[in-house]
């Protein structure tokens, strides 16, 4: 991880809520997929997507974030990251 990158707290994905029928393994997968973690912001990227309501394509902006513990890169929705000092 580079020292000149901005530090962030981020969540790789949105939480789908609680499902009482989930197995312990499914609960753990959901936790791991959505838990907040430390990382470094690399840059903003654009990605094409399809609107589920209309079926129309659109361009969305995502943050390219590196997980501080694993080095894994994630494309993260802007509202799921917080820049820290």
Secondary structure, DSSP 4 states (H G I P E B T S, - for coil): --TTSEEEEEESS------TT--HHHHHHHHHHH-EEEEEEEEEEEEEEE-TTT--EEEEEEEEEEETTT--EEEEEGGGEEE--
